[in-house]
Amino acid sequence: MNRHEQASLTARINALQQMTTAELRVEWRRVMGEEPRSFHRIWLWRRLAWAIQAREFGGLSARAQERLKELLPCAETWMPLGKRGLQDIGSPLPVPRTRDARLPAPGTVLTRKYRGRTIAVTVLEDGFDLEGKRFPSLTSVAQIITGSHWNGHHFFGLPSKRRAR
């Protein structure tokens, strides 16, 4: 890339920074060929700037793409779009599920007295049962019981991460 091309690319990226959200969304449609998911101006211009540079310089290296494939199983659990956001990378690998070592064995009943009532929650292989309703976490159980956010492990007197080590 010569100096003139580099200056042109730099000017194009600087122009993105000056655009409004609406203008960035129009540019996104032009560059990416799809509807943008975001209305966040900075998010849009940063990703557009990366996409423009990736087209000019070739995008991610083969090594970086291989590393992404290795990280894919972990990323799927926290990505906002889930697997849909990874369609260009390749077929996703199954996400290995590990059981929290702080939790007692499935079938164990955790009890706690709360406001004159004894709460009994059964530990399941993949969640918790409270009065016939299934919950994904102890925190969600504690929130239903109390009406406010609680750390589920703390609410039921289970060891914290620090003590579990």
N, C-alpha and C positions, 0 to 999 in steps of 0.2 A: 504494500500500500504506500503510495507516494504522499508527499506533504499535502498536496491539493485534496486528495481523497480523504486523508485524515482530518483536514480542516473542515471538509464538507460533513463528515460523520459527526465531528464534535459540534458543529453548528446545528445539525439536526437534533442531537440529543439535548443541547442547550435550549432549542426551541420547544422541546417537549416540556421542559421545566416551566416555561412561561404560559403553557396552555391551561385553560380552565378544565374542570372535570368533564364537562360536556364535549369539549374539543378533543380531550384525550380519549374519550369513549368512541368518538368518530374515528380517530386515528387507529385505535385498537381494532375496530372492525375492518379497517383498510389493511392493516399490517397482518393481523392474526386471522382474519377471515371468519370470525365468530363474534358472538355477542359477549361483551365483557361481563364478568360476574360481580365486579366491584364498582362502587361509586367513590372509592377513596383515591383522591388525586395523586398522592405520593406513591401509593401502591401501583397505580396505573402507569405513571411515568417511569418508575424504576423497571418494571417488567417490560415495558415497551423499549426502553433503552437497551436492556439486555437482549431482547429479541432482535433488534436492529443490528447490534454488534455481533450476535451469534450468526446471523445471516451473512454478515460481512467477513467474519473470521472463522466460520465453520462450527460454532457451537461447542458442545462438550467433547472432550477427548474420548477415545475408546475406553481408556482406563477409568475415567469418571463415570461413563455410562455403565461399565461393569460394576463399579462400586455402588451405584444407585440400585442395580438389580440385587446386589447383596443386602442392601438396607431395606429393600421393598417390604419384606414381611413385617418389620417393626413399624415402618411408616404408615402402613394401612390403618393401624389402630387409632392414629391421632389425626390423620389428614381430614380436613373439612369435607372434601369431596369423596373420600374413601377411594375405592378402586377406580372410579370414573376418572379421577384426576391423573391416573397413571397409565392410561390406555396406550400412549405412545412409547412407553418404556418396554413393554413386553408383557407376557402373561404373568400375573402375580403368583407368587408362591404362597402356600398355606401359612397362616399366621400361627406360630407355636404359642399355645396358651400355657402359662406356668401358674401354678396355684400359689397364692400368698402364704408363705411359711408361717405367718403369725396366726393364721386361722386354724381352729380346731378341725378335726376330721368331719367329713360329711355325716350328717345324722346327729351331731352334737346339738343340744339345745342350750342357747345362751339366754340367761334370765337377768332381769334388771327391774328393781322396783322404781317406779316413776309416778309421782303424784298419787300415791295410795293404791297404785295398780301394779301388778306383777306382769311384766312384758316377757314373753317367751318367743324366741326366734330360733328356727331350725336352720342349721348350716346345710346347704345343698352343695352338690358338686360344682354347680355353675351359678350360685347366687344364694338367696336367703328366703325363707318362708315365714311370713307373719300373718297369722290368722287366715291361712289359705291363699294369701296373695304373695306372688313371687317378686323379689326385688333384686337388682343387680349388685347392690353394695350395702354394707352396713350403714354407710352414711345416708343413703336414701331411706333406710328403715328408720334411723334416728330422726331424720327430718320429718317423716310422716308422723311419728310419735309426738315430737315436741313442737312441730310447727315452725321450727327455725333450723338453721344450719348447725350441725354438730359433726365432729369427727366420729364416725361410727365405731372405730376401735376404742376411742376414749370413752364414748357413751356406754359401751358394754364392758369396759374394764380389760380389754385385751392389750397386749404389749404394743408399744409404739415401735416405729422402725429402729430407733436408737437402741431400745432395750432388747429388740429381737436379734440383734447381731451377735 
